[in-house]
Amino acid sequence: MILLASGCSTTTITEHEGNYIYVQNEDINILDIDTRNNIGTLKMTGTEVLKNNPFTIKEKSGTDESGNDIYEDVTYERLVQVSYHYDSKGNSKNISSSNFYVFDKTGTSCTINPDIEYSAVKRNGEEYFVIALKNKNDTIGLNFKYNILQTTNTAKIELNISKEASSVSQSEVANSNSTLNQSKSSDSSNASSQYINKENRGTEHQMLYVTIGFLGLAVIALVIVVIIQSQRKK
């Protein structure tokens, strides 16, 4: 059971540890922290602006006296698609938008895969997710965790928001109502400092998952102890 909990939250690292900031089209080689074997390679392949005007998303804001959910319209300034390619190196591991925590250069978290219609830019060999920004920034930061239960980031990434989706050839654009999911900037070293202290903003959410996981394991252990004691009494 301890091994199960450890396996779910295995910590991974990359070739560049610490506060190294990865950028677009840079290979992020993910290493097993014990063996240092390359267990996957992630590459952030680009961004596309899907909406560049203010829009609203209906979000839960609380509950009323009867326990019914209350929703309000929250205004966002920009909708952006983030594309990536992941090579699992032959193992069964998959990643998705849940492996990322995204924030703008002010440190404000971005909403991932909001419930809104959009036209996605689809390319062969790439996966993507969509983010809604409350501020019209041209740069975003991403914290990537190989396992969503781990408390430390595997990699920190910085991306410049590039061209509008309308500038992409129509053969690359496909309508989607789903909420699925270029080069280095010359001044990325200066902008990187804006993100170094942001990695803990999503930690409290990850710690919640870890706590729930361990509580579940504790319940299972208690049930096993009760069963063993009952068998001994017989």
Secondary structure as UniProt FT lines:
FT   HELIX           2..8
FT   STRAND          12..14
FT   TURN            18..19
FT   STRAND          21..22
FT   TURN            24..25
FT   STRAND          28..32
FT   TURN            33..35
FT   STRAND          38..51
FT   STRAND          55..63
FT   TURN            65..66
FT   STRAND          69..76
FT   STRAND          78..87
FT   TURN            89..90
FT   HELIX           97..99
FT   STRAND          100..104
FT   TURN            105..106
FT   STRAND          111..112
FT   STRAND          118..121
FT   TURN            124..125
FT   STRAND          127..133
FT   STRAND          139..144
FT   TURN            148..149
FT   STRAND          155..160
FT   HELIX           165..167
FT   HELIX           170..172
FT   STRAND          173..176
FT   TURN            186..187
FT   HELIX           188..192
FT   TURN            193..195
FT   HELIX           196..202
FT   HELIX           203..233
//
